[in-house]
Amino acid sequence: KIKELSRGMQTKFSLALALSHEPELIIMDEPTSGLDPVFRSEILDILSEVIEDGKRSVFFSSHITQDLERSADFVTFINNGKLVFSKEKHSALEDYALIKGPNDMFDPMEKYEGLIGFRRDKYGFSALFKRENATSHFDIESTLIENPSIEDIMLYTVRGNSNA
């Protein structure tokens, strides 16, 4: 019986059933949620194989940002019902920069142009900026500029600013 299968096997079965009709578009809601890392990886591998020939598309929602990093070509980010962005993943990643440095270089009361959100703790600050504004506020030699992950973009956008 299907009910007796593990969550991962149920997901695989559902995916196999959906693929048996050879659809051009597959829509899935949280397909890897609740799966162990091995099953998650297997499901993402299957989805990658499905779209490999370019004749099919997979649209899925996910709160697991590693799945988006690994599988998505296009990301739509919605926060509190509002569209933050909807674009190719590489383009979204190129639009932002993560700046890190000592606390004395960052004034949390200042209005920095392009600032999305920041974190401060006893070790220093990290702040997500729109890339075009990232370097105009800081001494580049004293800061570290990194490319953010999708998870960084989502966390700094949703949480905003915090001092630990």
Summary of the structure (lengths in Angstrom):
residues: 164
radius of gyration: 19.7
end to end distance: 50.1
largest distance: 63.2
contacts: 424
relative contact order: 0.13
helix: 38%
strand: 30%
